[in-house]
Amino acid sequence: MKKILALILTLVMAVSLVACGGTANNTVDNDDAAATSYSNLGVALELTSEEYGIGFRKGSDLTDIVNGYIKELNDDGTLPALAEKYELTLAPMDAEATNEATVKDLDYIKANGKLVIGITDYAPMNFKDDAGNWTGFDTEFAIAVCEKLGVEAEFVEIEWDSKFIALESKAIDCIWNGMTISDEVLKNTSCSMAYVKNAQVVVMAKDKIDQYKTAEDMTDLVFAVEAGSAGATAAEDCGFEYVEVTAQTDAILEVNSGACDACIIDITMANAMLK
């Protein structure tokens, strides 16, 4: 009897692992995701319009310093060139200094000789090239800012759902990875001015797109979303049924495999991966 019960338990666990959002799907290597073809997928609907910002610790003096460098890099043509290279749309960069500096992070990073940047593997913002080196819009952008700061850029992969904990604990010095400026971000960070336009979009199989014209049409679907992301917030706001995965790349893999009906990801990623 014990052997029979053990066999039943093993079968139940195996089924659970391959369910939408289960551990088996969440541990997919991002290199596999990058190599996968998504020609069968397309963007069905744009749910939100938003912008990206860089998150520093609350009260950090780096926020307004970096805002100044963002303007310089925009005015000298660096950011427009990067936006063209990675096919992104820049946000208007006209914000004035509004952050009260109470934390001397500039001295802290100068003493360390580096700015530790929290990222995820997310094309076209931060991803690895064929040689295994980090590249992308945010990678090149951050390196250019670090040159002005006089420090090295060190990129550290983080769990997106615990990004604010990593920031406050000083495991990282900023969050710079296509981060949507949201109420939660403004509450937990001193956020830079917006620098790139973005949107949350629904991605699904191309042959099903014509069946779903509005968010209301999609209430019977199961979505995959990155935990702690703007996509998860959009799913919640729309009243969708959803499962959380570790990364946006995992979310799109869930749809590609047929484990989930659709996913909600950044349009910047959708444009990069659905070519």
N, C-alpha and C positions, 0 to 999 in steps of 0.2 A: 504493500500500500504506500509506503514512504517513497519508493522508487517511482510509483505512478504519479504521486503528488508533485514530486520534484520535476518530472518530465512535463507535467501540465504547467507548472510555474515557469519553466524555461521557455515553453512555447508562448506563453502570455507576454513575457518580457521581450521576446524577439519581435512579436507583433507591435508592441509599444514603441520599440526603437525605430521602426520604419514608418511610423505614423507621422503625419505632418507636424514638423517642429520637433520631432524626437531627436535623441542624442545622435543617432546614426547620421541624420542629415545635417546636424549642427556642426559636425567636426570635419566637414569637407574642406580640403586644402584650397586656399584662395588661388594657388597656381593652377589647380584643376579648373576652377571657375573661370579664370582668365582664358584658358585654352578651349573652353566649351563654346560651341556654336549656339547662338540664340536667334537664328534666322526665322524660327517659327514663332517668335514672340514679338509683340508690339505694344505701343503705348495706347491705352484705351481712353484714358480720361485724366485731365489735370484737376487735382483736388484743391490745391492751395498755391498761392504765390508768396515767395519769401526771399530772404537774402542771407548770405553767409557773413559771419564775423569771427574774430579770434577771441577766445576766452582767457583772461588772466585772473589771478587771484583778486578777490575783493579788495579794493583800495590800492591796487598795485600802481606804482608810478610808471610801469612799462606801457600801460594802456594808451595814455596820451602821447608818450614818446613814439610808440609804434604808429599811432594815428598820423603823426607828422611824417614819418617815413613812408606810410602808404600814399599820402598825397604827393610826396616827392617822386616816388616810383611811378605813380600815375602820370604826373606831369612830364617826366623825362622819357616817357614812352615804354618803360619796362613792362608795366602791367598790361597795357594794350597789346603789346607784342605777345605776352604770355597768353592772354585771352584768345588771341587769334590762333596761336599754336595749338591750344587745347580746346578750341571751339566753345568758348564760354562767353557769357555776356556780363560785362562789368556793371556794378551798381553805381549810382551817383555818389561821388566821394566829396561831400561838402559839409560833413559833420564838424562841429566845433568841439573843443575840449570841454567835457562836462563831468569827467570823473575826478572825484576828490582823492588825491594821492596820499594815502596814510601808510603804505607799505613800500619800503625801499628795495624793490626787487632788482632794480638796475645794479645797485651795489652787490647784491647777492649773486647775480649771474656773472658780473664782472669778476668777482672773486673766484667763481667756479670755472670761468673761462668758456662757458657754454650756456646755451638756452636749450633746455630739455623740452622737446615738443611732443605732446601726446597726439598720436594718430591711429587710424586704422588703415588697412589695405583697401583703398577705395579709388579706383580710376574714375575720373582723370585728375583727382586732387593729390593723392599720395599712393603710389604703387611702385613695384620693383621692375626694373628693366631686365633685359636678358642676362646682364652680368650680376644681377642680384642687388643692385644699388637702388635706393629710393629716388624716385623722380615724380613728375607731375606738377600741376599748377601750384598747389600749396607748398610743395617741396622747394621748387625754384624760388617762389615768392619768399618763403621763410629764410632761405639761404641769403637772398639779397638783403633782407632786413637785418639778419645777423651780421653781415659784413658792415653795415652801418653802425650796428651796436658794438662792433669790435669783439665779437665772441663767435664760437663755433656753433653750428646747428646740429643738435643730436636728436634723432628721431626714435621714439619709443612707441611700440604698439601697445595699445591699452584696450581694456574692455569698455565699449562705449557706454554701457549702462552704469559704469562706476567712474566716469570721467571726472566728475566734480570731487569725488573722494580722492582720486589720484592728484588732482590739482591742489587741494587744500593740504594734503599730507606732504607736499613737495616732492612726490615721486616724479612729477612733471612740473614745468614752469608755465605752460600754456596749453590750450587745446586749439589745434590749428589743422582742421581736417574737414573742410566743408561743413562747418557747424552752423545750423540754422539759428538765427537770432530769434529766440522765443522768450516768453515770460519766464520760463524755468531757467534759461541761460542768463537772463538779466538778473534774476534773483540770486544765482549762485556764482556769478563771475563779474568782473569788470570787463565788459565787452568792448571790443574795438568798433569803429565805424564799419558799416557794411561795405563789402568790396566785390561780391559776385552775386548775380541774380540766380535764383533757383526756384523750383516748384516740386511739390510732391505729386507723383503720378502713379496711376494704376497700370501695371504691366500684366498682360495675360496672353494666351495663345491668339495669334492673329485671326484664326478661323472662328473665334468666338466674339471678337470685338464688336461686330455689328449687332449682337444681341444685347449689348449693354451701353446705352447712350448716356445715362445719368447715374449718380451715386445711389439713387433710390432703386435703380434696376439691379444693383449689386448686393442687396441685403441678404441674398441666399448663398453668397459665395463665402469661401474660407480663404483668408488672406495670410500671407507671411510678411512679417515686419521685423526690422532690427530692434532689439530691446533698447529702450531709452531714446529712441530716435523720433524725429519729426513725423516719420511715417507711422509710428505707433500712435502718436497723438492724433494724427489724421484719421486713422482707423477707429480710434475711440470716439472721436467727435462725430464720425459718420454712423456710429452704431454698428460697425461691421464685426463679424466674428473673425478673430485672428489668433495666430500663434506667434510667439516671439522667438527669433533666432539670434545668433551671436552677431552676425554682420549682414550688411545689405547684399553682399555677394551670395550669402547663404539663402537669403530671401528669394533671389531670382532663380537660384538652383532648385528651390522647392517647386517653383512654377514650371521650370523646364522639365523636371522629372515627372510632373503630374501629381505630386503629393499635395499641392495646394492649387486652388483655382486661379489665384492672382496674388500679386504682391504690391506693396506701396514702397517706392524708392524715390531717391532724388532724380530729377530729370537730367542732371549733369551725369550721373552714372548711367541712366537709361540711354542717353545719347551716345555714350562711350561704348557700351556693351552690346547694344542692339544694332550696330552698324552692319 
